[in-house]
Amino acid sequence: MIDKVINFPAEPAGLYDPLRYMMQIGGKRIRPTLCLTAYGLYGKEPGPEVLAPAAALEVFHSFTLIHDDIMDRSPLRRGMPTVWKKWNEDTAILSGDVMLIEAYKLIVKAPAECRTAVLDLFSTTAEQVCEGQQFDMEFENKENVGMDEYSRMIGLKTAVLLACSAKMGGLLAGAPEAECEALYRYGYELGMAFQVADDYLDAYGDEKVFGKPIGGDIINGKKSWLTIRALEKTPDRAAFLQAFCRECSTQEERSRKILDVKAIYDRLGIAAQARAEVLRYSDRALEALTGIHADITPLRNFADRLIGRAK
């Protein structure tokens, strides 16, 4: 349904083919689905003026992934070559830029009575996502990153877009302001759970399900939730950093590094702690819905599908 309202021009193919490719390689359409799920709480069938801004959320998210993959040097996205790897960096940058423009072309199709609120929410969120990415990049060269700093970063980089998606559904449906704010809090806490789950699955997931190589955060020395918690808990910080910061040039060395770091995680019980954190955020997301008078079962089911494999 969402994909039918996303249409990119045919020419120049070098600009728009990467966009079509990015949308075709899949993804769960989490953000527009959340938007339409929240909208559906109020018993309405979505028309084009609702589907367009919902689609904008997916187009914007795909824009961030195109650019993130360049910054992270990621070769795969959802099991397929990333745009910069399939084409080149310059193409990926320019195609990402036009994808952001396409997202705004869709968002302004929201109904006139809520267009300003929807546009303000979307623009603020877009800015926050960029702030989160900047913090994430700065962490790469920062020796000590605390859990509070990490939580702030993922709140901006990941959680606010899910919060925006849920609230946008309420705004499009004409929901009361208090319920729109409750939807925002639900989306935010769920986004936090989703990111911790993603960090957990990067180390402990199934590559075929996860869609990218397992252990990427470890290989790239990325400060994930697991890394930060391990540094908090380990009695031998130097030994952990020696394993985590070890340079790798061969596949054998990469595999050894992943095994060594995960062995430390296992000794410290980090995997179980990560799963507990996912549940904590998930519970907070559901608690946020207590002020909504509609049947919230669809949002409960959405949360379970989103993070169920990391519980």
VOLO-50858 format. One record per residue (C-alpha): x, z, y. Coordinates in steps of 0.5 Angstrom, whole numbers, plus 500, padded with zeros to 3 digits. Layout:
% VOLO-50858
{{X Z Y}}
...
***
This chain:
% VOLO-50858
{{500 500 500}}
{{506 502 505}}
{{510 496 503}}
{{505 491 505}}
{{505 493 512}}
{{513 492 513}}
{{514 485 514}}
{{521 483 517}}
{{523 476 520}}
{{526 471 515}}
{{531 469 520}}
{{537 470 521}}
{{537 472 514}}
{{544 475 515}}
{{541 481 519}}
{{534 481 515}}
{{536 480 508}}
{{540 487 508}}
{{533 490 510}}
{{529 487 505}}
{{534 489 500}}
{{534 496 502}}
{{527 497 502}}
{{526 493 495}}
{{531 498 491}}
{{526 503 491}}
{{526 510 493}}
{{520 515 492}}
{{517 513 499}}
{{517 521 499}}
{{516 521 507}}
{{510 516 508}}
{{507 519 501}}
{{507 526 505}}
{{504 523 511}}
{{498 520 507}}
{{497 526 503}}
{{497 531 509}}
{{492 526 512}}
{{488 525 506}}
{{486 533 507}}
{{481 531 512}}
{{477 527 508}}
{{479 520 511}}
{{481 513 508}}
{{487 511 512}}
{{487 504 516}}
{{492 500 518}}
{{493 504 524}}
{{495 510 520}}
{{499 506 515}}
{{503 503 520}}
{{506 510 523}}
{{507 512 515}}
{{511 506 514}}
{{515 507 520}}
{{517 514 517}}
{{520 510 511}}
{{523 505 515}}
{{527 510 519}}
{{529 514 513}}
{{532 507 510}}
{{536 506 517}}
{{539 513 516}}
{{541 511 509}}
{{544 505 511}}
{{549 508 516}}
{{550 515 512}}
{{552 510 506}}
{{558 507 511}}
{{560 514 514}}
{{560 517 507}}
{{563 511 504}}
{{558 511 498}}
{{558 505 494}}
{{551 506 490}}
{{544 508 493}}
{{539 509 488}}
{{544 506 482}}
{{545 499 486}}
{{550 497 491}}
{{550 500 498}}
{{548 495 504}}
{{555 496 507}}
{{558 495 500}}
{{554 489 498}}
{{555 485 505}}
{{560 489 510}}
{{560 494 515}}
{{559 490 521}}
{{552 487 517}}
{{550 494 515}}
{{551 497 522}}
{{547 492 526}}
{{542 491 520}}
{{541 499 521}}
{{540 498 528}}
{{535 493 528}}
{{531 497 522}}
{{531 503 527}}
{{527 498 532}}
{{522 496 527}}
{{521 503 525}}
{{519 504 533}}
{{515 498 532}}
{{511 501 527}}
{{510 508 530}}
{{507 505 536}}
{{501 502 532}}
{{498 509 531}}
{{491 510 534}}
{{491 511 542}}
{{488 518 542}}
{{494 521 538}}
{{499 516 540}}
{{503 520 545}}
{{504 526 540}}
{{506 522 534}}
{{511 518 538}}
{{514 524 541}}
{{514 528 535}}
{{518 522 532}}
{{523 521 537}}
{{524 528 537}}
{{525 528 530}}
{{530 522 530}}
{{534 525 535}}
{{535 532 531}}
{{536 528 524}}
{{542 525 528}}
{{544 531 530}}
{{544 534 523}}
{{549 528 521}}
{{554 530 526}}
{{554 537 524}}
{{555 534 517}}
{{561 530 519}}
{{564 536 523}}
{{564 540 517}}
{{568 535 513}}
{{574 537 518}}
{{572 545 518}}
{{575 550 514}}
{{570 555 514}}
{{563 553 514}}
{{558 559 513}}
{{551 559 510}}
{{547 560 516}}
{{551 553 519}}
{{549 549 513}}
{{542 551 513}}
{{542 549 520}}
{{545 542 519}}
{{540 541 513}}
{{534 543 517}}
{{536 538 522}}
{{539 532 517}}
{{533 533 512}}
{{528 538 513}}
{{525 536 520}}
{{523 529 517}}
{{519 532 512}}
{{516 536 517}}
{{515 531 522}}
{{512 527 516}}
{{507 532 514}}
{{505 534 521}}
{{504 526 523}}
{{499 526 517}}
{{495 532 521}}
{{496 528 528}}
{{493 522 525}}
{{487 525 522}}
{{485 529 528}}
{{487 536 525}}
{{487 542 529}}
{{493 544 533}}
{{494 550 529}}
{{494 546 522}}
{{498 541 525}}
{{503 546 526}}
{{502 549 519}}
{{503 542 516}}
{{510 542 520}}
{{512 549 517}}
{{510 547 510}}
{{514 540 511}}
{{520 544 514}}
{{521 549 508}}
{{520 544 503}}
{{525 539 506}}
{{530 545 505}}
{{528 546 498}}
{{529 539 497}}
{{536 538 500}}
{{538 544 496}}
{{535 541 490}}
{{539 535 491}}
{{546 539 492}}
{{544 542 485}}
{{543 535 482}}
{{549 532 485}}
{{553 537 480}}
{{548 538 475}}
{{543 532 474}}
{{542 526 470}}
{{546 520 473}}
{{540 515 471}}
{{535 520 474}}
{{539 521 480}}
{{541 514 482}}
{{548 515 484}}
{{554 518 480}}
{{554 525 479}}
{{559 530 482}}
{{560 525 488}}
{{560 531 493}}
{{565 535 489}}
{{570 528 489}}
{{569 527 496}}
{{570 535 498}}
{{563 535 501}}
{{561 542 503}}
{{554 543 499}}
{{550 549 498}}
{{554 550 492}}
{{561 550 495}}
{{559 554 500}}
{{556 559 496}}
{{562 559 491}}
{{566 560 497}}
{{562 566 499}}
{{562 569 491}}
{{569 567 489}}
{{574 573 488}}
{{579 568 488}}
{{578 563 494}}
{{585 560 494}}
{{584 558 487}}
{{577 555 488}}
{{580 551 494}}
{{586 548 490}}
{{581 545 485}}
{{576 543 490}}
{{581 540 495}}
{{585 536 490}}
{{586 529 491}}
{{584 524 486}}
{{586 517 485}}
{{584 515 478}}
{{577 516 474}}
{{581 521 469}}
{{583 525 475}}
{{576 525 478}}
{{573 527 472}}
{{577 533 471}}
{{576 535 478}}
{{569 535 477}}
{{569 539 470}}
{{574 544 473}}
{{570 545 480}}
{{563 546 475}}
{{567 551 471}}
{{568 555 477}}
{{561 554 479}}
{{559 556 472}}
{{563 563 472}}
{{560 565 478}}
{{553 563 476}}
{{552 558 482}}
{{547 553 478}}
{{542 559 477}}
{{543 561 484}}
{{541 554 487}}
{{535 554 483}}
{{533 561 485}}
{{534 558 493}}
{{530 552 491}}
{{524 556 489}}
{{525 561 495}}
{{524 555 500}}
{{518 552 496}}
{{514 559 496}}
{{515 559 503}}
{{513 552 504}}
{{506 554 500}}
{{505 560 504}}
{{505 556 511}}
{{499 553 508}}
{{495 559 508}}
{{492 557 515}}
{{489 550 513}}
{{482 551 511}}
{{482 544 507}}
{{483 544 500}}
{{491 544 499}}
{{492 542 492}}
{{495 535 494}}
{{500 539 497}}
{{502 544 492}}
{{502 538 487}}
{{506 534 492}}
{{511 540 492}}
{{512 541 485}}
{{513 533 484}}
{{518 533 489}}
{{523 539 487}}
{{520 540 480}}
{{526 537 476}}
{{531 542 480}}
{{527 549 478}}
***
